[in-house]
Amino acid sequence: MFIRELTARFRSHTMSPVDVAEAALDRMQRQEPSLHAWADWDRGRVLGQAEEAHKRYQQDVNPPPLLGVPMGVKDLYDTAGYPTRLGTEWRAAPVPVPQDARLVSAFREAGAMVMGKTRLLEFAYGIVNPQDGSCRNPWNPDRTAGGSSGGSAAAVAAGQILLGLGSDTGGSIRIPAAYTGVVGLKPTYGTWPLEGVFPLSWSLDHAGPLVPSVDDLTVVLEVLGERAVEFRDRPRLGVDWGWIERVMGNMPVYVRFREAVLRLPADLVEAQWTDSGHAEMVMMTLIMSEASAIHRRYPARDRVYYAPLTRLQLDVGEQILAIDYIDACRLQRQIRVGFEQLMRLHGLHGFLTPTVPFVAPVQDPVLADGGDGSLESAFTGPFNVTGHPALTLPYDILDGLPLGLQVVGRWGRDQELAALSRQLERSLAFTPLAS
């Protein structure tokens, strides 16, 4: 089920938001022991929203575009009536917050039903707090759903919700979306408001959605005021094969990615991005120093039990020199400008990479371990540095698990990226798990 189909059924009165809410709650209850996707939900509150949506469909000639659509909110966003637990263990139970984050409020005004708060890695910083536990993958619960927005990704992939809110600082929307076979967008930097969303790195943080399909993404962007566009040109897509091969060698995912890209109905251009090698260093310097600065002055540092590896990362971040941080900020601006110039030089509509070099692993790799943790964000993190819009499309299955294709768009042209990706999605013809 997709958003337009569901709301069309609501408008025709062939389906009720109450029935959808009850079915989603039952599915959440049944699947939660194996998926561990939800941090909190309130059945009575959900059904109250559903009944109100049902009444509005009986009365409103032009109901809001997401009226009755089930939505999950990453437990990094303030959501009225729920505590914001941040994926950590609290010394004393956190209290419910009085008001929504700005994005949660916008989607509520559009009619979305908040089903509850979805799980995340601790403070979205790449580590599972052992007391909170990891989120599992609907395709195979022995594998992770990824992070840090794993709960939203798993809930969308399992068919519990049609919209999950996430955040992305180095790939935290796109990586779990790729692992679970859904669509995840990191919008252009600064275009989605972050008020009421707990920060990790102000230079790199992006709020964004996880949805079943690109058409659903188009609906979500329209809610935020971005007019849908049609993409009628034959796409001109850049690929830096040298960069991809240096990162992946002859890994199985590389072979599948190359086969899929060469089949796309597009003009492919070899576009060498010389700054790709610097982007990871810049990303890690910015994340680690800014996260440490945020947590140093955050009062909850004395109120939560940090996972040992999270505390270690915060301690390491405090040792980064000011001159190294300043250099990283300067390089970030250069890398952003350089990538935009690359897109213009070759006349590109989009730029392609694998989303992640491997399928969903058993456990989430550690962000700064220099091994799988660095490899996991090798293709996603650079576009947090540039700030360009980037989304992941599911395109194939390997060892029973989905693979993601990352499409990077031109600065500020998120709806154009969606329109282009809808063309690619049709040619890839991937079947979602909850179709």
C-alpha positions in Angstrom: 0.0 0.0 0.0 1.2 3.5 -0.9 0.2 6.9 0.4 -1.9 8.0 -2.6 -3.7 4.7 -2.8 -4.5 4.7 0.9 -5.8 8.3 1.0 -7.9 7.6 -2.2 -9.5 4.7 -0.4 -10.2 6.9 2.6 -11.8 9.6 0.4 -14.0 7.0 -1.3 -15.0 5.5 2.1 -13.9 2.0 1.0 -11.4 2.0 3.9 -11.4 3.7 7.3 -8.4 5.3 9.2 -9.6 3.4 12.3 -9.3 0.0 10.5 -5.8 1.0 9.2 -4.7 2.1 12.7 -6.0 -1.0 14.3 -4.3 -3.2 11.7 -1.0 -1.3 12.1 -1.1 -1.5 15.9 -1.8 -5.3 15.7 1.1 -5.7 13.3 3.4 -3.7 15.6 2.4 -5.8 18.6 2.9 -9.0 16.7 6.2 -8.1 15.1 7.8 -6.0 17.8 9.4 -8.9 19.7 11.5 -9.8 16.7 12.0 -6.3 15.2 12.5 -4.1 18.2 11.6 -1.1 16.1 9.5 1.0 18.5 10.7 2.9 21.6 7.1 3.9 22.6 3.6 3.9 21.5 0.1 4.5 23.0 -2.8 2.5 21.5 -5.4 4.8 22.9 -3.7 7.9 21.6 -3.4 6.4 18.1 -7.0 5.3 17.9 -8.1 8.7 19.0 -6.2 10.2 16.0 -7.7 7.6 13.7 -11.3 8.3 14.9 -10.7 12.1 14.4 -9.4 11.4 10.9 -12.4 9.2 10.1 -14.8 12.0 11.1 -12.9 14.6 8.9 -13.2 12.3 5.9 -16.9 12.3 6.5 -17.1 16.1 6.7 -14.2 17.7 4.7 -14.5 18.1 1.0 -10.7 18.7 0.7 -9.1 16.7 3.5 -5.4 17.3 4.3 -3.0 15.3 2.0 -1.8 12.8 4.7 -5.0 12.5 6.7 -5.0 9.1 8.3 -1.6 8.1 7.0 0.4 6.2 9.7 3.7 7.8 10.6 6.6 6.8 13.0 8.9 9.4 14.5 12.5 8.7 15.3 13.0 9.1 19.0 15.3 12.1 18.5 12.3 14.4 17.6 10.2 15.9 20.3 6.7 14.6 20.0 4.0 16.0 22.3 2.9 13.5 24.9 5.9 11.2 24.6 9.3 11.4 26.3 12.3 11.9 24.0 14.6 9.0 25.1 17.3 9.4 22.4 18.1 5.7 22.3 19.9 5.9 25.7 19.3 4.6 29.2 18.1 7.3 31.6 19.0 7.4 35.3 15.4 8.6 36.0 12.5 8.2 33.6 12.4 11.1 31.1 9.1 13.1 31.2 6.8 13.6 28.2 7.5 16.7 26.2 4.8 19.4 25.9 5.1 20.2 22.1 6.1 18.7 18.8 9.3 19.3 16.9 8.5 21.6 14.0 8.5 18.8 11.4 6.3 16.6 13.5 3.9 19.5 13.8 3.9 20.1 10.0 3.1 16.5 9.3 0.4 16.4 12.0 -1.2 19.5 10.4 -1.1 17.5 7.1 -3.2 14.8 8.8 -0.6 12.1 9.5 -1.3 9.8 12.5 1.7 9.5 14.8 1.9 5.8 15.7 4.7 6.3 18.2 8.4 6.8 18.6 10.9 4.6 16.7 14.2 3.3 17.9 17.6 4.7 17.1 21.3 4.2 17.9 22.3 6.1 21.0 22.0 9.9 20.4 22.2 8.9 16.7 26.0 8.5 17.2 26.6 5.1 15.7 26.5 3.0 18.9 23.8 0.7 20.3 23.2 1.3 24.0 23.3 -2.3 25.3 20.4 -1.6 27.7 18.2 -0.3 24.8 19.1 -3.0 22.2 19.4 -2.9 18.4 16.7 -2.7 15.8 16.4 -5.8 13.6 15.7 -6.2 9.9 12.3 -7.3 8.6 14.0 -9.2 5.8 15.9 -11.3 8.3 15.7 -10.5 12.0 19.2 -12.0 12.5 20.5 -8.9 10.7 20.4 -5.2 11.8 18.0 -2.7 10.3 20.9 -0.2 10.4 21.4 3.1 12.0 20.8 5.4 13.3 17.2 5.6 11.9 16.8 1.8 12.0 13.4 1.8 13.8 11.7 4.0 11.2 13.3 2.0 8.3 12.2 -1.3 9.8 8.6 -0.1 10.5 8.2 1.1 6.9 9.7 -2.1 5.4 7.5 -4.2 7.6 4.3 -2.4 6.4 3.5 -0.9 9.8 3.7 2.7 8.6 3.9 4.6 5.3 6.2 7.4 6.6 9.0 7.3 9.0 10.9 10.4 10.1 14.6 10.0 10.5 17.8 12.1 10.7 21.0 11.8 8.6 24.4 13.0 9.6 26.6 10.5 7.8 24.1 8.2 6.2 21.6 7.5 9.0 18.5 7.6 6.8 20.0 6.2 3.6 22.0 3.3 5.2 19.0 1.7 7.1 16.7 2.4 4.1 19.2 0.5 1.9 19.4 -2.4 4.4 15.6 -2.7 4.6 14.7 -2.1 1.0 12.8 1.2 1.3 13.4 4.7 -0.1 15.2 7.2 2.1 16.0 10.8 1.3 18.6 13.2 2.8 17.3 16.5 1.6 19.4 19.5 0.6 21.2 20.8 3.7 19.1 23.4 5.6 15.8 22.8 3.8 14.1 20.7 6.4 13.8 22.4 9.8 15.6 20.8 12.8 13.9 22.7 15.6 13.0 20.2 18.3 15.4 17.5 16.9 18.3 16.7 19.2 21.5 17.6 17.3 24.6 15.5 16.6 26.6 17.8 14.3 25.1 21.1 13.2 27.3 21.2 10.1 26.0 17.9 8.8 22.6 17.1 10.4 19.7 16.6 8.0 16.1 15.6 8.8 14.3 13.5 6.3 11.8 10.8 5.4 11.8 7.0 4.8 8.9 5.8 2.6 7.9 2.7 0.6 8.4 4.4 -2.8 9.5 7.5 -4.7 5.9 8.5 -5.4 5.4 8.5 -1.6 8.4 10.8 -1.3 6.9 13.2 -3.8 3.7 13.4 -1.7 5.9 14.1 1.4 7.8 16.9 -0.3 4.6 18.5 -1.5 3.4 18.7 2.1 6.5 20.7 2.9 5.7 23.1 0.0 7.9 21.7 -2.7 6.0 21.5 -6.0 6.1 18.2 -7.8 7.9 18.3 -11.2 8.0 16.0 -14.2 11.3 14.7 -15.5 11.0 14.2 -19.3 14.6 14.3 -20.3 16.8 11.3 -20.8 18.8 11.3 -17.5 22.4 12.2 -17.7 24.1 10.4 -14.8 27.6 10.6 -13.5 29.5 7.7 -12.0 33.1 7.8 -10.6 34.0 4.1 -11.3 37.5 4.7 -10.0 36.3 5.9 -6.6 33.8 3.0 -6.3 36.4 0.4 -7.2 38.9 1.8 -4.7 36.4 1.6 -1.9 34.9 -1.8 -2.9 37.3 -3.7 -5.0 35.4 -6.7 -6.5 32.9 -7.1 -3.6 29.7 -8.8 -4.6 27.7 -5.6 -4.2 29.9 -3.9 -6.7 29.2 -6.5 -9.3 25.4 -6.1 -8.8 25.6 -2.3 -8.7 27.6 -2.2 -12.0 25.1 -4.6 -13.7 22.1 -2.5 -12.5 23.6 0.9 -13.5 24.5 -0.3 -17.0 20.9 -1.4 -17.6 19.4 2.0 -16.6 17.7 4.1 -19.3 20.2 6.9 -19.0 23.3 8.4 -20.5 26.2 7.5 -18.2 29.2 9.8 -17.8 32.5 9.0 -16.2 32.8 11.8 -13.7 35.8 11.7 -11.5 35.3 13.5 -8.2 38.7 14.3 -6.9 37.5 15.5 -3.4 35.9 12.2 -2.5 39.0 11.0 -0.6 39.0 14.1 1.6 35.3 14.0 2.5 35.5 11.2 5.1 38.2 13.0 7.1 36.2 16.2 7.0 33.0 14.3 8.1 34.7 12.6 11.0 36.4 15.8 12.3 33.1 17.7 12.1 31.0 15.0 13.7 33.3 14.1 16.5 34.2 17.7 17.5 30.6 19.0 17.2 29.1 16.1 19.0 31.5 16.5 21.9 30.7 20.2 22.1 26.9 19.5 22.1 27.2 16.8 24.8 29.6 18.8 26.9 27.0 21.4 27.6 24.0 19.1 27.5 22.6 18.6 31.0 21.6 15.0 30.3 25.2 14.0 30.3 24.8 13.7 34.1 21.4 12.1 33.7 22.0 9.2 31.3 24.1 6.0 31.2 26.1 6.4 28.1 27.2 3.2 26.3 31.0 2.9 26.8 31.8 3.3 23.1 29.6 6.5 22.9 31.4 8.0 25.8 34.7 7.0 24.3 33.8 8.8 21.0 32.8 11.9 23.0 36.1 11.8 24.9 38.1 11.5 21.7 36.2 14.4 20.1 37.2 16.6 22.9 40.9 16.1 21.9 40.4 17.4 18.4 42.4 20.6 18.0 40.7 23.9 17.1 42.9 24.4 14.1 41.9 20.9 12.8 38.3 21.8 13.2 38.7 25.1 11.4 40.5 23.3 8.6 37.7 20.9 8.3 35.1 23.7 8.0 37.2 25.4 5.3 37.5 22.1 3.4 33.8 21.4 3.7 33.1 24.6 1.8 35.6 23.7 -0.9 34.3 20.2 -1.3 30.7 21.5 -1.6 31.6 24.0 -4.3 33.8 21.4 -6.1 31.0 18.8 -6.3 28.5 21.4 -7.6 31.1 22.4 -10.3 31.5 18.7 -11.2 27.7 18.3 -11.7 27.6 21.5 -13.9 30.8 20.7 -15.9 29.3 17.4 -17.1 25.7 18.6 -17.3 24.6 15.9 -14.9 21.1 15.4 -13.6 22.3 13.0 -11.0 25.4 11.2 -9.6 25.3 7.4 -8.8 27.0 5.3 -6.2 26.1 2.2 -4.2 24.5 3.3 -0.9 26.4 0.8 1.2 29.2 -1.6 0.1 27.6 -4.6 1.7 24.2 -6.0 2.7 22.8 -5.6 6.2 25.3 -7.1 8.7 24.5 -8.9 11.9 25.4 -5.9 14.1 25.8 -2.2 13.4 29.4 -1.4 12.7 31.1 1.1 15.0 31.3 4.6 13.3 35.0 5.4 13.9 36.6 1.9 14.0 38.5 2.4 10.7 37.0 -0.9 9.4 33.3 -1.7 8.5 32.1 1.4 10.4 34.1 3.7 8.0 33.2 1.5 5.0 29.5 1.6 5.8 29.3 5.4 5.3 32.0 5.6 2.5 29.4 6.7 -0.1 26.8 8.4 2.1 28.9 10.6 4.3 30.5 12.6 1.6 27.1 14.0 0.6 26.5 15.1 4.2 29.7 17.1 3.7 28.5 18.6 0.4 24.9 19.0 1.6 23.5 17.9 -1.8 20.2 16.0 -1.8 20.7 12.2 -1.9 18.3 9.3 -1.8 18.6 5.6 -1.9 16.5 3.3 -4.0 16.2 -0.5 -3.5 17.2 -2.3 -6.7 18.2 -5.9 -6.1 18.5 -8.8 -3.6 21.7 -10.4 -2.5 21.8 -13.3 -0.1 18.1 -12.6 0.7 18.7 -9.0 1.6 18.1 -5.8 -0.4 20.7 -3.5 -2.0 20.5 0.2 -2.3 21.4 2.5 -5.2 22.3 6.1 -4.1 21.2 8.9 -6.4 22.6 12.4 -5.7 20.9 15.4 -7.1 21.6 19.1 -7.8 21.7 21.5 -4.9 18.2 22.6 -3.9 16.4 20.5 -6.5 14.9 17.8 -4.3 11.7 17.4 -6.3 13.8 17.1 -9.5 15.8 14.3 -7.8 12.5 12.6 -6.8 11.2 12.9 -10.4 14.5 11.5 -11.8 14.5 8.7 -9.2 10.9 7.7 -10.1 12.1 7.0 -13.6 14.9 4.9 -12.3 12.6 3.1 -9.8 10.3 2.0 -12.6 13.2 0.5 -14.6 14.6 -1.2 -11.6 11.2 -2.8 -10.8 12.1 -3.8 -7.2 9.3 -5.6 -5.2 9.1 -4.2 -1.6 8.8 -6.7 1.3 5.4 -5.4 2.4 4.0 -4.9 -1.1 
